[in-house]
């Protein structure tokens, strides 16, 4: 019985389909990476400048929803979102922002 359980656990990883919520990253001085391609594509279209804390969220198909440096929140068109300014994040802080996705 234990052998069969180990086999099931071993091969269950092949049945898992990855979600795309983390397929696009924005960070640093306007830089980013798009993991929807193989190899990943470098992105240079972000207005953010942050030394450490930032966050990016995509939908389940890997399409960008929004990203932030903890001070401003930008939409997929790289425009500041409504109420997306004046946030109290601090760019040198390693955890200046936290994003949650609620379904």
N, C-alpha and C positions, 0 to 999 in steps of 0.2 A: 504494500500500500504506500509506504513512504517513497519507494522508487517511482511509482506512478505520479505522485504528487510533485516530486522533483522534476520530472519530465514535463508536466503541465506548466509548472512555473517557468521552466527554461524556455519553452516555446511560446508562452503567452506574450512575450515581448514582440513577436512577429505579427501579432494581431492588433497591436496598438497603432493608432494613427495620430501623428503629432498635430497639435493645434498651432495656429499661426500667430497667436497673440504676441509673441516675442520675436517675430521675424524681421522687424525693422528697429534699428537702434540709432539714436541721435545722441551725441556727446561732444565734449571738447569745444573746439573753435569752429563751429559750423560743420563738423564732420558727422558722418553716419555710415551705417552698413545696412544693406538689404540682403537678408538671407533667403529671400524668395528665389534667388538665382544660384546656380552652382557653376563657378565659384561665386561667393558673395560679391555684390556690386558696391563700390564706394559711392557715397552720397556727399555732395558739397552744397546743398541748398538750404541748410538750416541757419536761422539767424541767432541761435544761442551761442553763448560763450560761457562755459562752466569748467572749473578745474576738477570737480568731483561729482557732486550730487545731481543726477538727472534721471528721468524716467520716460519711457516710450510705450504706448499701447497700440496694438493693431487689433483688427477683428480676427475671427477664427480662420479666415482665408488669407491672412497675412497682409491685408490692406491697412495702411496707416490710419489711425483714428485721431490721436493727439500725442503731444510730447511736451515736456516741461523741464525747466532748469530749477524749479522751486520758487522762482520769482514771477515768471510769466508762463502761460499755457498757450501753446500754438496748435492750430488745427492742421488737417492734412494739406491745406494750401499754404502753410507756413505763415498764417495770419494769427494775430492774437485773438483768442476766443472771448466772447462776452464774459465779463467779470474775471478775466484771466490775467489781470495785472494787479500789482500791489500785494502780491503774496509775500509771506514772511520767510521764505526759504533763503538760505545763505549758500552761495555757490561753492565756497571752499569746504562746506560741511559734507562729509561722506554720505550722510543720510538726510539731505535737505528736503527730500520729497518722497512720498509714498503714494502709489496709485493702486486702486482696487477696482476690479470689474465685477459688477453685480449682475447676475442673470435673473 
